[in-house]
């Protein structure tokens, strides 16, 4: 059930069998939520963290006129709102972009976990720092990259992040998102995304059709994005 | 709500919208189309090559 989460943690650190068992016991229930549903609304006081087990979710903020900015995509294995453990109230919403399966980790259980296993406290502290690094990269995209650079960087990032949990390979990955979803991630409009995807196809970098990303020219894509995976902190640093 | 398809035709050629967008009515679709084109023209202006043909 939490295999992808463990894969993600173990890509960067050593998690003992005892720690694994403790992490498993933190999840008290699982829930299935339909596509395009709100998991937690902005402003809500939270008493549990949400672990994404399957599907795609995101953190998003909304403008009064209906415009939405997705601030990070979450893939299977990610805690979507680990920061809620210390913040207690979310300044953004959590949304299911596809049908998702989530695990519920009550804050009191998380507290017991990190007190019993200080190493896991550091592992999860790293995890929220990693989220902040991803946010910084998205700020760079939104502020400075061209439409093509933004989408290219996002596709590169997702290939790496999905790869850590066994959901992508060199050729590509499944990504059940619409052009409107991509537009909300990268501060573009759906038509602009559509045109940019066409440009990526014509430059033989990548195709995105029917929920499948096919990477044609990985080096070219990374160059177009100025993608440097350093911000994803992929080094393995076992304690 | 209805589905509107936003195809773009200009000097670069045609980009067909296969996905469409769910919008309230034709007025919302016109506003959305203008917003979409402004996004593209805005980036073209930044890059120094604006294509107003088509």
Interface residues (C-beta under 8 A of the other chain):
Chain A: X146 X147 X178 X179 X180 X188 X189 X190 X191 X192 X194 X195 X198
Chain B: X6 X8 X12 X15 X17 X19 X21 X32 X33 X35 X36 X37 X39 X40 X43 X47
